[in-house]
Amino acid sequence: MMDRDLRLRRIRRRLLIQVAFGLLCNVLLFLVLSRFQEPPFIPDWMRIAGPLAVLNIMPLLIVERWNWTMGRRAVSDMRAFGQLNFDEVSRELAARKAVEADIKDCKPYIEVMHEQIGDSLAESEREVVVVIEQIDTLMGKTGKQREHIARSVKSAGELTENTQIRVENNKGVIAAIEMQLEAQTGEFRSNFERIQGLAADVCSLTPLIKVITTIAQQTSLLALNAEIEAAHAGSAGRGFAVVALEVRKLAVLSTQAAADIAAKINATCKRVDEEMSSAQASLEQHEASSAMSHLATDLGEMQLEFCKNSQLLLEVITEVDANYAESVTRLAEALGHIQFQDVMRQRMEHVQGALVEMRDHLLQLAERPDRPGWDGLFDTTFKTLLESHLNSYKMASQTVTHLAVAGGSSESDHSRPAIELF
Amino acid sequence: MAKTILVVDDSLTMVMSLKTTLSLGGFQVETANNGQQAIDKLKGGFKPDLVLTDINMPVMGGLEMIGKVRALPGCRFFPILTLTTESEAAKRDEGRRLGATGWLVKPVSGNDLIKVIKQILPGA
């Protein structure tokens, strides 16, 4: 209906223009003729009337032709409208009212969707806050642990270093002790062997005493026999008897000396045996002291083992520290990803704004046709609204999505790097 | 001594995550929810080693704040980084003209952020 009224108004306007143009041409003709010729100017008028009439009529004919076409179309529309019966007109009006009412109902619909987005954003923000708080708590606790770990790394390093230094020092000491013990043992063994040889030499004299005693006893017996034989010889054998007596005394003295020597040799052997026992005990004790050497060796091995374990402990603690540093790095990355929530929030807020815009425009669509004197034009359309969004995006991702769906081109330049130092 | 960073952002999640991230990097962090709060802190004598600010904020946005901060006595030379979703070249150029030191587009990983700040603040 509005379209038809508009067309009729346009036809009326053009007819008025046509009449005004014809009048203007006639006035101009009159003025031209009256300037160049005194009345009556029939001959001249007759001369130029033909071309002027053609000049006047040609545009009129064109306009008329166009008016004729438009008028026929308008009449056709009016006839079509006029052919509608009451039920059909009523149905058209009812449909329009229904569409209008439904469009008006978009208001709560869009507002609910708007609020849904808002609530989702608020909820996601709350949850992200909880996540950040938990990460923060975790970082606080692990921060203390890291201090412990750092101290442990330091003390483990010092322990390992000290142990290595001590082990190196003790290695020399232990080697010296072992050498000294070995030398002492050799010396003891050598002394023992010498005493043993000496004792054997002394004890080997005992059979000689028996020989001496036997010789002395036989000498005494010979002297006694000689004394008896000297007595048988009488005075001639008196001198021989004196010699035999002296020989027998000498034999007795020899026997006594032999007995004394035997007693002394026996005493010496006994003392040598005692000394040997003592030396044996001393040697055994000294050899037992080689257990000290084993102990020293064991101690050295234990130190090496301890040193190795200290190194292992240091490595373990260092690895724990490295793992902790890795955790910190990953948490920092995770915190960076949390910024996506803010990015998403801003995109969703843009969508919320667009929803409000859509609501207002739909309400305008529903209400504007009823407004008296409305010319059928809208201040904004969905097309212009969409185009206005294209140049108002903050993020490259928004522009990319828009262009992928609706096409077109953007004046915005989002091509520069994410991190830019001036 | 730890360097101090003033974080200016209206988003609670951003403020919290940046505070934790920068603390991990060994920085002390002070926060403001918009440009006006940041200006008030600076006028009150607070002297950060660096300002890290969002652009789109209520009350006073980041670009306006940068211009006003640079006009404050003693605030002409310390670095101001923007951390924003705005990636449009014209905005960046405006930020640069007003006195921003750098432009970071969200999201930036925590490690990259710390690396950039340590690059700007030697010895941090």
Interface residues (C-beta under 8 A of the other chain):
Chain A: E125 V128 V129 I132 E133 I135 D136 M139 V328 T329 L331 A332 E333 A334 L335 G336 H337 I338 Q339 F340 Q341 D342 V343 R345 Q346 Y393 K394 M395 A396 S412 D413 H414 S415 R416 A418 I419 E420 L421 F422
Chain B: S11 L12 T13 M14 M16 S17 L18 T20 T21 S23 L24 G25 N56 T84 T85 E86 S87 E88 A89 A90 R92 R96 A100 T101 G102 W103 L104 V105 K106 P107 V108 S109 G110 N111 D112 L113 I114 V116 Q119 I120
